[in-house]
Amino acid sequence: MTATAKARKRAELRRARGLPNTVPIERVRDHIQYLVDLGLTHTMISQGAEVGRSTVGWILYRNNHFVCIDPAAKILQVTHLPVPSQPTVLTVGARRRTRALNALGWPTNELGHRLGQSSRSTLNKTLASTYTTYAMWSRVRDLYDELSGTPGPSPDSAKRAKAAGHPPPLAWEGIDIDHPLTEPDWVAVWGQCKHGHLYSPENTATRADGSRACRTCQREGNTRARANKRAHTTA
């Protein structure tokens, strides 16, 4: 039985039971637009839902009030997370995982070798793109799962990654690393001063004794000192 015949059969059964065959289109349209705003293409959405690409466009652009329940349910199940039915997926999760491993001391050339890439530059070029293949994304995911709890062999790689602001795996713990809008736990990456300011590279100064100081606290302290000096001068 073809997919069309199966869908027709389900529709007939629902009709016989007095169940609706359509649902309001607005929720489905809003979900598609949400996915598009995250960066998914119509093709990626249709492949994730296993419906025709034209169905996605029809829901998004046609002035209809209802849509058939079967494609609606399939589309609503699609998220930003890559699935095997999508040959092309968002790169963001693969990029974050690779940079997190860099921050753990795993150099890009070693990761590229394990991922079957011909060179470090080839891997970097892949990661710089908005989209990659599902096969590549899944290889990076599996490698990340394997290595994210093990310090890498290169302190220099970790140092460069930290200077570039790449958070380590710990900063992504409990956070959806594949969602384009999520942020890592920067406190876990850099720590914070007693006043709650992040010790980010741009906000960290080094004292004479080698300890770190919060630039925000220093600026605020200098501002208060100048204000107090002016107050005593005019008193």
C-alpha positions, -999 to 999 in steps of 0.1 A, spaced: 0 0 0 14 34 -10 18 63 15 -11 81 -2 -33 51 1 -24 47 38 -32 84 44 -65 80 27 -73 49 48 -65 68 80 -87 96 69 -116 73 62 -112 56 96 -112 90 114 -142 101 94 -161 69 103 -153 75 140 -164 111 138 -129 124 143 -116 155 124 -92 151 94 -79 187 96 -65 210 123 -61 248 124 -32 258 103 -19 287 124 0 266 149 17 246 121 26 277 102 41 294 133 62 262 139 75 263 104 84 300 107 101 293 140 123 266 124 130 289 94 141 316 119 165 291 134 181 285 100 163 254 87 154 255 51 121 243 37 138 212 23 153 204 57 119 207 74 101 186 48 128 159 50 126 159 88 88 155 86 90 132 56 64 153 37 67 170 3 86 203 2 56 219 -15 35 210 16 58 232 37 55 261 13 17 256 10 12 258 47 35 288 51 23 310 22 -13 299 12 -42 318 28 -58 287 43 -73 282 77 -69 244 80 -44 217 71 -47 179 70 -39 164 104 -12 139 92 13 163 77 6 188 105 15 162 131 47 153 113 58 189 108 51 197 145 75 169 155 104 185 136 129 204 157 163 220 153 179 186 161 193 168 131 176 135 121 188 108 96 162 117 71 179 151 66 209 148 43 217 185 52 216 199 88 227 229 108 264 230 115 261 249 148 262 218 170 291 202 152 310 235 154 304 240 191 314 204 199 346 207 180 356 240 196 348 226 230 371 197 224 398 222 213 393 240 246 399 206 263 432 203 246 423 183 214 439 200 184 419 204 153 442 184 131 438 154 155 401 158 154 400 161 117 420 129 113 396 110 136 367 125 116 381 114 82 390 149 71 420 154 49 434 184 69 428 209 96 418 235 71 392 211 55 376 206 89 377 243 97 361 251 63 333 226 70 326 241 104 325 276 91 296 268 68 260 272 80 251 237 69 268 203 69 258 167 62 240 146 87 268 121 84 294 147 94 273 160 122 267 125 136 305 117 134 313 149 154 286 141 179 299 106 185 335 118 187 324 145 212 307 118 233 339 98 233 364 126 241 345 152 260 355 137 294 392 132 285 418 161 285 435 163 251 473 160 245 478 197 235 480 224 262 486 249 234 454 240 217 435 246 250 452 279 254 444 291 219 408 280 223 404 298 256 419 330 241 394 327 213 366 324 238 356 288 230 339 272 260 349 236 271 325 207 274 317 215 310 301 248 299 276 229 277 267 204 304 229 203 306 225 228 278 212 219 243 244 224 223 226 220 190 201 248 195 213 280 177 200 303 204 214 287 235 245 300 253 271 281 273 274 285 310 300 312 310 303 311 348 315 275 345 340 287 318 355 318 334 342 320 370 330 353 385 342 378 411 325 383 444 302 409 429 290 385 402 310 399 372 323 373 348 360 368 346 359 370 308 391 377 289 381 413 283 370 418 320 401 402 336 432 420 347 463 405 362 477 419 395 514 422 403 512 390 424 497 371 394 462 368 407 433 380 386 412 411 391 378 422 378 381 452 355 345 461 361 351 462 399 382 483 393 364 508 372 335 511 397 360 515 425 379 542 407 346 560 400 336 559 436 371 571 447 369 601 423 334 609 435 345 608 472 375 630 464 353 656 448 329 655 477 357 661 502 372 689 481 339 708 479 330 702 515 
